[in-house]
Amino acid sequence: MKNFKYPLAIEGTRDELEQLRIKIEELGYDNTGLPYGHDKILVTNLDGIVGKLGFLGSWAKSDYNRIVVSASNPDLVLALAAMTEGDEHTAGEWFVKIGSGDGTFTDGNLYKSIKPVTEMGAFICDNGKTNGYYTNPFNHFRKATKEEIIAHFSPKIFNGVTPTEPKTMEKKIIGYKLKDDCKQYEEAAASICYTGINSGKLSNNSFGNFTPNSEGAKLIQKAGVIDLWFEPVYEEKFKVGDYLYCLYYGAFNGKSNGKAGDVLRISSFENEMIYSQKVSFENGMIAASNGDLYTKYFRLATPEEIAKAQTKVITLGCKGGTFDVEVSKSRIWYGPEDASLNVATLREIVGMRRMIGKQYLFTPSHIDSGCKKQVPIQDWMRVLEAYDSLNK
């Protein structure tokens, strides 16, 4: 039996599911599971057995990490069901054309295989009707990923996401990077990607280790490990309010885009489009759109990077030395005693002024702050200014 890649849970009417059951069996599945009855979800990987097909209850949608998909989009269901693992292939599986187009096939487009791909590959052509053939097909095609298939078929329902919601499934793949749990294979991957002498290391770029249509991608795909060892890197499009991580130094009209490691928040776009002319950040920096500038110079910041960027460490003076206070959007952390300070109380103390009698205004310049003595009021004012700047 074929080593089919993804377990599915297919929802739909009885007629839709019965028709799909027959077509999925034609892909090579074992159609010996329970028939349609009380249980009304058609599943693959029945009982954890790869390639076994049958009906189960709705609870099966969350079992074995199944992909939930609607039978109202049968082309998507069949394309996902046809996906195989590693070097295996089956008629009905979808591939992506790599390299230059030839009039029959277009670079980057998806094509359905007519028969298992061997030394001679047969695919549905651009017009969707006639067949096209290729010798040594793996020099010209690679297996389509799950994400590419989902985007290609624009599903009506996919894990609860509809076309009216954010279409994260339509992101463009700009490269591939080695999975975190596959770092031990880097040397082997480098020996596949690079002919001749190499350092045993993969190159690292904003698009990952290699682009989809590069020679390295072709060689890794041909070796059958692109899905096992690598994960796709997607083109990122940004919106107002997003925090971006600066990858490289750049400049626009003499203004710095920021240095590597800066986390910048987008305040506005010209024409409200990141790929239009320019984008402005809250700190006053400006970046210009120029081809791949946004994938080259920026990526979305992680939650950890955002939190770090929103944290400031203020050094305060005291009798006998200094100490640090950590300021974030949510708190002022007094490190010497591992305690969070009450902001309202701190404001009251810092702003304290007292009239003594009718003539003298008492304005303290230093205060004792817990275990730290004679801390300048001006230093605590800097702490409050930092807190306010993060909470604008």
C-alpha positions as CSV (number, residue, x, y, z in Angstrom):
1,M,0.0,0.0,0.0
2,K,1.1,3.5,-0.7
3,N,2.6,5.6,2.1
4,F,0.0,8.3,2.0
5,K,1.1,11.4,3.8
6,Y,-1.7,13.2,5.6
7,P,-4.6,11.7,7.6
8,L,-7.9,13.4,6.6
9,A,-11.3,13.9,8.2
10,I,-13.8,14.8,5.5
11,E,-17.2,16.4,6.3
12,G,-20.2,16.5,3.9
13,T,-23.5,15.0,2.8
14,R,-23.9,11.3,2.3
15,D,-23.8,11.6,-1.5
16,E,-20.7,13.8,-1.4
17,L,-18.8,11.4,0.9
18,E,-19.8,8.2,-0.9
19,Q,-18.6,9.6,-4.2
20,L,-15.3,10.7,-2.6
21,R,-14.9,7.3,-1.0
22,I,-14.9,5.7,-4.4
23,K,-12.4,8.2,-5.9
24,I,-10.1,8.0,-2.9
25,E,-10.1,4.2,-3.2
26,E,-8.9,4.6,-6.8
27,L,-5.8,6.4,-5.5
28,G,-4.8,3.1,-3.7
29,Y,-6.6,3.3,-0.4
30,D,-7.9,0.2,1.5
31,N,-11.7,0.7,1.4
32,T,-12.6,-1.9,4.0
33,G,-13.6,0.4,6.9
34,L,-17.1,0.9,8.3
35,P,-19.7,2.1,5.8
36,Y,-21.8,5.3,6.1
37,G,-24.3,5.0,9.0
38,H,-24.4,6.4,12.5
39,D,-20.8,7.6,11.9
40,K,-20.8,10.3,9.3
41,I,-17.2,11.5,9.0
42,L,-15.1,9.9,6.2
43,V,-11.5,9.5,7.4
44,T,-8.2,8.3,6.1
45,N,-5.6,6.6,8.3
46,L,-8.5,4.7,10.0
47,D,-7.4,3.1,13.3
48,G,-4.0,4.6,12.7
49,I,-3.3,2.5,9.7
50,V,-1.9,4.4,6.7
51,G,-4.1,4.2,3.6
52,K,-7.2,2.7,5.4
53,L,-10.5,4.4,4.6
54,G,-13.8,4.4,6.4
55,F,-16.4,6.3,8.5
56,L,-16.2,7.4,12.1
57,G,-17.9,9.9,14.4
58,S,-17.1,13.6,14.7
59,W,-14.6,12.8,17.5
60,A,-12.3,11.5,14.8
61,K,-11.6,15.0,13.5
62,S,-9.1,15.6,16.3
63,D,-7.6,12.1,16.2
64,Y,-4.2,11.4,14.6
65,N,-3.7,15.1,13.8
66,R,-6.2,14.8,10.9
67,I,-6.7,17.7,8.5
68,V,-10.4,18.6,8.5
69,V,-11.7,19.4,5.0
70,S,-15.0,19.9,3.4
71,A,-16.4,17.4,0.8
72,S,-17.9,20.4,-1.0
73,N,-14.4,21.0,-2.4
74,P,-13.7,17.5,-3.8
75,D,-10.6,18.5,-5.8
76,L,-8.9,19.7,-2.7
77,V,-9.8,16.5,-0.8
78,L,-8.5,14.3,-3.6
79,A,-5.3,16.4,-4.0
80,L,-4.5,16.1,-0.3
81,A,-5.5,12.4,-0.2
82,A,-3.1,11.7,-3.1
83,M,0.0,13.1,-1.3
84,T,2.6,10.5,-0.6
85,E,5.7,10.5,1.6
86,G,9.3,10.4,0.5
87,D,10.2,8.9,-2.9
88,E,6.7,7.3,-3.5
89,H,4.3,8.7,-6.1
90,T,0.8,7.9,-7.3
91,A,-1.4,8.9,-10.1
92,G,-3.4,11.9,-9.1
93,E,-0.6,13.5,-7.0
94,W,0.2,17.2,-7.6
95,F,3.6,18.6,-8.6
96,V,5.1,22.1,-9.1
97,K,7.0,23.0,-12.2
98,I,10.5,24.2,-11.4
99,G,12.9,25.8,-13.8
100,S,12.0,27.7,-17.0
101,G,8.6,27.2,-18.6
102,D,8.3,25.7,-22.1
103,G,4.9,26.8,-23.4
104,T,3.3,23.5,-22.1
105,F,4.1,24.0,-18.4
106,T,4.7,27.3,-16.5
107,D,7.3,27.7,-13.9
108,G,5.8,27.7,-10.4
109,N,2.4,26.3,-11.4
110,L,0.8,23.1,-10.1
111,Y,0.1,20.1,-12.3
112,K,-1.7,16.8,-11.6
113,S,0.2,13.6,-12.5
114,I,-1.6,11.2,-14.9
115,K,0.4,8.2,-13.8
116,P,3.1,7.4,-11.1
117,V,6.1,9.6,-11.9
118,T,9.1,7.4,-13.0
119,E,11.6,8.0,-15.8
120,M,8.8,9.4,-17.9
121,G,6.3,11.8,-16.2
122,A,2.9,12.6,-17.6
123,F,1.0,15.6,-16.3
124,I,-2.2,17.6,-17.1
125,C,-1.0,20.6,-19.2
126,D,-1.7,24.3,-18.8
127,N,-5.0,24.1,-20.7
128,G,-6.2,21.5,-18.2
129,K,-7.2,19.0,-20.9
130,T,-4.3,17.5,-22.8
131,N,-1.3,15.6,-21.3
132,G,2.3,16.7,-21.4
133,Y,5.3,14.4,-20.9
134,Y,8.8,14.8,-19.5
135,T,11.7,12.5,-19.3
136,N,13.7,12.7,-16.1
137,P,10.7,14.5,-14.5
138,F,12.5,15.3,-11.2
139,N,14.8,17.7,-13.0
140,H,11.6,19.7,-13.9
141,F,9.0,19.0,-11.2
142,R,8.8,18.7,-7.4
143,K,6.0,17.5,-5.2
144,A,3.6,20.3,-4.2
145,T,3.4,21.0,-0.5
146,K,0.2,20.9,1.6
147,E,0.1,24.7,1.7
148,E,0.5,25.1,-2.0
149,I,-2.3,22.6,-2.7
150,I,-4.7,24.4,-0.2
151,A,-3.9,27.8,-1.8
152,H,-4.4,26.3,-5.3
153,F,-7.8,25.0,-4.7
154,S,-9.1,28.0,-2.6
155,P,-11.1,25.7,-0.3
156,K,-14.6,26.7,1.0
157,I,-13.8,25.3,4.4
158,F,-10.4,24.3,5.8
159,N,-10.1,23.7,9.6
160,G,-12.8,26.4,10.1
161,V,-11.2,29.1,8.0
162,T,-13.3,30.5,5.2
163,P,-12.3,32.8,2.3
164,T,-13.8,35.8,4.1
165,E,-11.3,35.4,7.0
166,P,-7.5,36.1,6.8
167,K,-6.1,33.9,4.1
168,T,-3.0,32.7,5.7
169,M,-3.2,29.6,3.5
170,E,-2.4,31.7,0.4
171,K,1.1,32.7,1.4
172,K,3.7,32.4,-1.2
173,I,6.7,30.1,-0.5
174,I,10.0,32.0,-1.0
175,G,12.3,29.3,0.4
176,Y,13.0,26.3,2.6
177,K,14.9,26.0,5.9
178,L,16.1,23.1,7.8
179,K,13.7,22.0,10.6
180,D,14.8,22.6,14.1
181,D,14.6,18.9,14.9
182,C,16.6,18.0,11.8
183,K,19.8,20.0,12.6
184,Q,21.7,16.7,12.7
185,Y,21.1,16.3,9.0
186,E,22.7,19.6,8.0
187,E,26.0,18.1,6.8
188,A,24.1,15.4,4.8
189,A,21.9,18.1,3.3
190,A,24.9,20.3,2.4
191,S,26.5,17.3,0.6
192,I,23.4,17.0,-1.5
193,C,23.0,20.7,-2.2
194,Y,26.6,21.5,-3.0
195,T,28.7,19.6,-5.4
196,G,32.5,19.4,-4.8
197,I,34.1,20.6,-1.6
198,N,31.8,22.2,1.0
199,S,31.9,23.1,4.6
200,G,29.1,20.8,5.7
201,K,27.0,23.9,6.4
202,L,23.9,25.2,4.6
203,S,23.8,28.9,3.7
204,N,21.4,31.0,5.8
205,N,19.4,33.8,4.3
206,S,16.1,35.6,4.9
207,F,14.4,33.0,2.6
208,G,16.0,30.1,4.5
209,N,18.6,27.7,3.1
210,F,17.5,27.8,-0.6
211,T,14.8,29.2,-2.8
212,P,12.1,26.9,-4.3
213,N,13.5,26.9,-7.9
214,S,17.2,26.8,-7.0
215,E,19.5,23.9,-8.0
216,G,19.7,23.1,-4.3
217,A,15.9,22.7,-4.1
218,K,15.9,20.4,-7.1
219,L,18.7,18.2,-5.6
220,I,17.0,18.0,-2.2
221,Q,13.7,17.2,-3.8
222,K,15.3,14.5,-5.9
223,A,16.8,13.0,-2.8
224,G,13.3,12.8,-1.3
225,V,14.1,14.6,1.9
226,I,12.6,18.1,1.3
227,D,9.5,17.4,3.3
228,L,11.3,15.3,5.9
229,W,14.1,17.7,6.8
230,F,12.9,21.1,5.6
231,E,10.0,23.4,6.1
232,P,8.8,26.2,3.9
233,V,9.5,29.9,4.4
234,Y,6.7,32.2,3.4
235,E,6.6,35.6,2.0
236,E,5.5,38.0,4.7
237,K,3.1,40.9,4.1
238,F,2.7,43.4,6.9
239,K,0.0,45.7,8.3
240,V,-0.2,48.8,10.4
241,G,0.6,47.9,14.0
242,D,2.8,45.0,13.2
243,Y,6.2,44.7,14.9
244,L,9.0,44.0,12.5
245,Y,12.5,42.6,13.3
246,C,15.2,44.3,11.4
247,L,17.5,41.8,9.7
248,Y,20.0,44.1,8.0
249,Y,20.9,47.8,8.0
250,G,19.3,49.8,5.3
251,A,18.5,53.5,4.6
252,F,15.9,55.6,2.7
253,N,16.5,59.3,1.9
254,G,19.4,59.3,4.4
255,K,17.3,57.8,7.2
256,S,18.3,54.5,8.8
257,N,15.9,51.6,8.6
258,G,17.4,50.4,11.8
259,K,20.2,48.2,12.7
260,A,20.1,44.4,12.9
261,G,18.1,43.3,15.9
262,D,15.9,46.4,16.2
263,V,12.2,45.8,16.7
264,L,10.1,48.5,14.9
265,R,6.4,49.0,14.9
266,I,4.7,50.1,11.7
267,S,2.7,53.4,12.1
268,S,1.6,53.9,8.5
269,F,1.9,53.0,4.9
270,E,1.7,55.3,1.9
271,N,-1.5,54.2,0.1
272,E,-1.9,51.6,2.9
273,M,0.2,49.0,1.0
274,I,3.5,47.6,2.3
275,Y,4.5,47.0,-1.3
276,S,3.6,50.5,-2.5
277,Q,6.2,53.3,-1.9
278,K,7.1,53.7,1.7
279,V,6.4,52.6,5.3
280,S,6.8,54.7,8.4
281,F,7.7,53.4,11.9
282,E,6.7,54.8,15.3
283,N,10.2,55.8,16.0
284,G,10.3,58.1,13.0
285,M,12.3,55.8,10.7
286,I,11.1,55.3,7.1
287,A,11.7,52.4,4.7
288,A,11.2,52.3,0.9
289,S,9.6,49.6,-1.1
290,N,12.1,48.2,-3.6
291,G,11.5,44.6,-4.8
292,D,12.3,42.2,-2.0
293,L,13.3,44.9,0.6
294,Y,10.7,43.7,3.1
295,T,11.7,40.0,2.9
296,K,15.4,41.0,2.8
297,Y,15.5,43.6,5.6
298,F,12.5,42.7,7.8
299,R,10.4,39.9,9.1
300,L,7.6,39.7,11.7
301,A,9.0,39.9,15.2
302,T,8.3,37.0,17.5
303,P,6.3,37.5,20.8
304,E,9.6,37.1,22.7
305,E,11.3,39.8,20.6
306,I,8.4,42.2,21.0
307,A,8.4,41.7,24.7
308,K,12.1,42.3,24.9
309,A,11.8,45.4,22.8
310,Q,9.1,46.7,25.1
311,T,11.3,46.3,28.1
312,K,13.8,49.1,29.2
313,V,16.4,48.8,31.9
314,I,17.0,52.0,33.8
315,T,20.0,52.4,36.0
316,L,19.5,54.4,39.2
317,G,22.0,55.8,41.6
318,C,22.0,55.2,45.3
319,K,24.3,55.5,48.3
320,G,27.3,53.3,47.6
321,G,26.6,52.5,44.0
322,T,23.8,51.8,41.5
323,F,21.0,49.4,40.8
324,D,18.7,48.5,37.9
325,V,14.9,48.7,37.4
326,E,13.2,46.9,34.6
327,V,10.4,48.8,32.9
328,S,7.8,47.2,30.5
329,K,4.3,48.0,29.3
330,S,2.8,46.1,32.2
331,R,5.0,46.8,35.2
332,I,7.9,48.4,36.9
333,W,10.1,45.7,38.3
334,Y,12.3,46.6,41.3
335,G,15.1,44.1,41.0
336,P,16.8,44.5,44.4
337,E,13.7,43.1,46.1
338,D,12.1,41.1,43.2
339,A,8.9,43.1,43.5
340,S,6.6,45.0,41.1
341,L,6.1,48.6,42.1
342,N,2.7,50.3,42.3
343,V,2.9,52.9,39.5
344,A,0.3,55.3,41.1
345,T,2.1,55.3,44.4
346,L,5.5,55.9,42.7
347,R,4.0,58.9,40.9
348,E,2.7,60.3,44.1
349,I,6.1,60.0,45.8
350,V,8.1,61.4,42.9
351,G,5.7,64.4,42.7
352,M,5.7,65.0,46.4
353,R,6.0,68.6,47.4
354,R,5.0,70.1,50.8
355,M,4.6,73.6,52.1
356,I,6.2,74.2,55.5
357,G,4.5,77.1,57.2
358,K,3.6,79.9,54.8
359,Q,7.0,80.5,53.2
360,Y,9.0,77.4,52.6
361,L,8.3,74.8,49.8
362,F,9.7,71.4,50.7
363,T,10.8,69.4,47.6
364,P,12.9,66.3,48.4
365,S,15.8,65.5,46.0
366,H,16.5,62.0,47.2
367,I,14.4,59.2,48.8
368,D,15.1,55.9,50.4
369,S,13.7,53.1,48.2
370,G,13.5,49.9,50.1
371,C,17.0,48.6,50.7
372,K,18.5,51.2,48.4
373,K,19.2,54.5,50.2
374,Q,19.4,58.1,48.9
375,V,18.0,57.4,45.4
376,P,17.7,60.7,43.4
377,I,14.1,61.7,42.6
378,Q,15.3,62.5,39.0
379,D,16.2,58.9,38.5
380,W,12.8,57.7,39.5
381,M,11.3,60.3,37.1
382,R,13.3,58.7,34.3
383,V,11.7,55.4,35.3
384,L,8.2,56.8,35.0
385,E,9.1,58.5,31.7
386,A,10.2,55.2,30.3
387,Y,7.0,53.5,31.5
388,D,4.9,56.3,29.9
389,S,6.8,56.0,26.6
390,L,5.9,52.3,26.4
391,N,2.2,52.9,27.1
392,K,1.5,55.7,24.7
